[in-house]
Amino acid sequence: MEPEPEPEPEADLEVIDATDVVWRFDRSFLTSNWTCIWGRGCQGILPERAEHLVQGCCSFGAEVDEDEAPTIAALAAFLTPEQFQHHAAAASGGIFDDETRSWTRLVDGACIFLNRPDFEGGPGCALHRAAIDDGDSPVDWKPSVCWQLPIRVDWELQDTGVEIATVRKWSRDDWGVDGPPMAWVCTEEPETDVGDRPVFESLANELTAIVGTEVYVELRRRLSNRAEPNPPA
């Protein structure tokens, strides 16, 4: 008789029951020192490593929710040519790739909002930079898929009406058919584990926007307590 397979280990989850939503947090990721290294060694998401392009995860454009498309369009209209390298292209052809407004356009092989390294106004997402210029959070300006990365939330509705939301890091598989050809995925590479604080602190604004202030405060309390050294005997 063949031996029974070993059961899979339980996921390393921190669970917070918020009544209508049961939040499950990937503890190992949130307590890691992952950090975005865009412009500091990020190899992008193309089939070959391409640090020199400084595209980060913007090579495919951004998927835009139908509810946020009007807001993104309105914010884009406020960008100036000094902030937005492809301002003229946006004015002539719009920022979306078709009438469904579900994806941002690609210009020269990357998202229309991506200012390239040689742009006098500064490289990086034009929306991100403009938000900071205005004293706002990029969370309020960028498509949700952009500001949430590398955080991903899996939702599962129960028969009772309660939703289970699992907060974890993006993986290669989450990119669908685009995932397998990628030469590099930041959440799976050791080069990104160089932050000066854990993810639950460095991405506090993003986590709060996703789960709400009350849940985030409780999450931070729990993970901070876990990180504290044991008191001397």
C-alpha positions as CSV (number, residue, x, y, z in Angstrom):
1,M,0.0,0.0,0.0
2,E,1.3,3.4,-1.0
3,P,1.8,5.8,1.9
4,E,-0.7,8.6,2.2
5,P,0.6,12.0,1.0
6,E,1.7,14.4,3.7
7,P,-1.0,17.1,4.3
8,E,0.0,20.6,3.1
9,P,1.1,22.9,5.9
10,E,-1.5,25.5,6.9
11,A,-0.9,28.9,5.4
12,D,0.8,31.4,7.6
13,L,-2.2,33.6,8.0
14,E,-3.3,36.4,10.4
15,V,-7.1,36.3,10.6
16,I,-9.2,39.3,11.6
17,D,-13.0,38.8,11.8
18,A,-14.7,42.1,10.9
19,T,-18.2,40.6,10.9
20,D,-19.2,41.1,7.3
21,V,-15.7,40.3,6.1
22,V,-13.2,37.8,7.5
23,W,-9.8,39.2,6.5
24,R,-6.9,36.7,6.1
25,F,-3.5,38.2,5.8
26,D,-0.3,36.5,4.5
27,R,1.8,37.0,7.6
28,S,5.1,36.0,6.0
29,F,4.8,38.5,3.2
30,L,3.5,41.4,5.4
31,T,6.4,40.9,7.8
32,S,9.0,40.6,5.1
33,N,11.3,43.4,4.0
34,W,10.0,43.4,0.4
35,T,10.2,46.8,-1.2
36,C,9.7,48.2,-4.7
37,I,13.1,48.7,-6.4
38,W,11.8,50.5,-9.5
39,G,14.7,52.4,-10.9
40,R,17.1,50.6,-8.6
41,G,17.6,47.3,-10.2
42,C,14.0,46.3,-11.2
43,Q,14.2,44.0,-14.2
44,G,10.6,44.6,-15.4
45,I,8.0,42.0,-16.5
46,L,9.1,41.3,-20.0
47,P,10.4,37.9,-21.4
48,E,13.9,39.2,-20.9
49,R,15.3,41.1,-18.0
50,A,15.3,44.8,-19.1
51,E,16.5,47.0,-16.2
52,H,17.7,49.6,-18.8
53,L,14.1,50.3,-20.0
54,V,13.0,51.4,-16.5
55,Q,9.5,50.2,-17.2
56,G,8.9,48.3,-14.0
57,C,5.5,46.7,-14.1
58,C,4.1,49.2,-16.6
59,S,4.9,47.4,-19.8
60,F,1.4,46.0,-20.3
61,G,-0.6,49.1,-19.4
62,A,-3.0,49.2,-16.5
63,E,-6.3,47.4,-16.3
64,V,-8.9,50.0,-15.2
65,D,-12.2,49.2,-13.3
66,E,-15.3,50.7,-15.0
67,D,-16.1,52.7,-11.9
68,E,-12.7,54.4,-11.7
69,A,-12.2,55.1,-15.5
70,P,-14.0,58.5,-15.3
71,T,-11.8,59.5,-12.4
72,I,-8.6,58.5,-14.1
73,A,-9.7,60.3,-17.3
74,A,-10.5,63.5,-15.3
75,L,-7.2,63.4,-13.4
76,A,-5.3,62.9,-16.7
77,A,-6.9,66.0,-18.1
78,F,-5.3,68.0,-15.3
79,L,-1.8,66.9,-16.1
80,T,0.5,69.4,-17.8
81,P,3.1,68.7,-20.5
82,E,5.7,69.3,-17.9
83,Q,4.3,66.5,-15.8
84,F,3.2,64.1,-18.5
85,Q,5.6,63.1,-21.2
86,H,2.9,61.7,-23.5
87,H,0.5,64.6,-23.0
88,A,0.2,65.3,-26.7
89,A,-0.6,61.6,-27.4
90,A,-3.3,61.6,-24.7
91,A,-4.8,64.8,-26.1
92,S,-5.0,63.4,-29.6
93,G,-5.9,59.8,-29.0
94,G,-7.1,59.5,-25.4
95,I,-5.6,57.5,-22.5
96,F,-7.5,54.2,-23.0
97,D,-6.8,51.6,-25.6
98,D,-10.5,51.3,-26.8
99,E,-14.0,52.5,-26.1
100,T,-14.5,50.1,-23.2
101,R,-11.9,52.1,-21.3
102,S,-10.7,49.0,-19.5
103,W,-7.0,49.4,-20.2
104,T,-4.7,52.3,-20.6
105,R,-3.0,52.8,-23.9
106,L,0.5,51.6,-24.7
107,V,2.9,54.2,-26.2
108,D,6.3,53.1,-27.3
109,G,5.9,49.7,-25.6
110,A,4.6,50.8,-22.2
111,C,1.7,52.5,-20.4
112,I,1.0,56.0,-21.7
113,F,1.4,57.4,-18.2
114,L,5.0,56.2,-17.8
115,N,7.4,59.0,-18.2
116,R,10.7,57.6,-19.6
117,P,14.1,58.1,-18.0
118,D,15.1,61.0,-20.3
119,F,11.9,63.1,-19.6
120,E,12.8,66.5,-18.2
121,G,9.9,66.4,-15.8
122,G,11.2,63.2,-14.2
123,P,10.7,59.5,-14.8
124,G,8.0,57.3,-13.5
125,C,4.2,57.3,-13.4
126,A,2.8,60.8,-14.4
127,L,-0.2,60.3,-12.1
128,H,2.0,59.2,-9.2
129,R,4.2,62.2,-9.6
130,A,1.3,64.6,-10.0
131,A,-0.4,63.3,-6.9
132,I,2.8,63.9,-4.8
133,D,3.2,67.4,-6.4
134,D,-0.4,68.2,-5.2
135,G,0.3,66.8,-1.7
136,D,-2.1,63.9,-2.3
137,S,-1.6,60.2,-2.0
138,P,-1.0,58.3,-5.2
139,V,-3.7,55.9,-4.0
140,D,-6.2,58.7,-4.9
141,W,-4.9,59.2,-8.4
142,K,-3.7,55.9,-9.8
143,P,-5.7,52.9,-11.1
144,S,-6.3,50.5,-8.2
145,V,-4.3,47.7,-9.8
146,C,-1.3,50.0,-9.9
147,W,-1.4,51.4,-6.4
148,Q,-2.3,48.0,-4.8
149,L,0.7,46.1,-6.4
150,P,2.3,44.0,-5.0
151,I,-0.8,43.4,-2.8
152,R,-3.5,41.2,-4.1
153,V,-6.9,40.4,-2.5
154,D,-8.8,37.1,-3.2
155,W,-12.5,37.4,-2.4
156,E,-14.7,34.4,-1.6
157,L,-18.4,34.9,-0.8
158,Q,-19.8,32.4,1.7
159,D,-23.4,31.0,1.7
160,T,-23.9,33.0,4.9
161,G,-23.3,36.2,3.1
162,V,-19.9,36.7,4.8
163,E,-17.0,37.4,2.5
164,I,-13.5,35.9,3.1
165,A,-10.8,38.2,1.8
166,T,-7.3,36.8,1.6
167,V,-4.6,39.6,1.4
168,R,-1.4,38.3,-0.1
169,K,1.4,39.1,-2.5
170,W,1.0,38.9,-6.3
171,S,2.6,35.8,-7.9
172,R,3.6,34.9,-11.4
173,D,0.4,32.9,-11.8
174,D,-1.7,36.0,-11.1
175,W,-0.6,37.5,-14.4
176,G,-2.4,34.8,-16.3
177,V,-1.0,33.9,-19.7
178,D,1.5,36.7,-19.4
179,G,3.0,35.2,-16.2
180,P,5.0,32.2,-17.5
181,P,7.1,34.1,-20.1
182,M,8.2,36.7,-17.6
183,A,11.9,36.6,-16.9
184,W,11.6,38.2,-13.5
185,V,8.8,38.8,-11.0
186,C,9.6,41.2,-8.2
187,T,7.7,39.4,-5.4
188,E,9.6,36.1,-6.1
189,E,13.1,37.6,-6.3
190,P,15.6,38.0,-3.4
191,E,16.8,41.4,-4.8
192,T,13.6,43.1,-3.5
193,D,14.0,41.9,0.1
194,V,16.0,45.0,1.0
195,G,13.4,47.3,2.7
196,D,14.2,49.1,5.9
197,R,10.9,48.1,7.5
198,P,8.3,45.4,7.1
199,V,5.6,45.6,4.4
200,F,2.8,46.1,6.9
201,E,4.6,49.4,7.7
202,S,6.0,50.5,4.4
203,L,2.6,49.9,2.6
204,A,0.5,51.2,5.4
205,N,-1.4,53.7,3.2
206,E,-2.2,51.0,0.7
207,L,-3.3,48.4,3.3
208,T,-5.5,51.0,5.0
209,A,-7.2,51.9,1.7
210,I,-7.9,48.2,1.1
211,V,-9.1,47.0,4.6
212,G,-10.1,50.2,6.4
213,T,-8.5,52.0,9.3
214,E,-9.9,49.8,12.1
215,V,-8.8,46.5,10.6
216,Y,-5.4,47.9,9.6
217,V,-4.7,49.2,13.2
218,E,-5.5,45.8,14.6
219,L,-3.3,44.1,12.0
220,R,-0.4,46.4,12.7
221,R,-0.8,45.8,16.5
222,R,-0.7,42.1,16.0
223,L,2.2,42.0,13.6
224,S,4.2,44.5,15.6
225,N,3.8,42.4,18.7
226,R,5.0,39.4,16.9
227,A,8.1,41.3,15.7
228,E,9.0,42.5,19.2
229,P,11.8,40.5,20.9
230,N,10.9,38.5,24.0
231,P,11.5,40.4,27.2
232,P,14.4,39.3,29.3
233,A,13.7,36.6,31.9
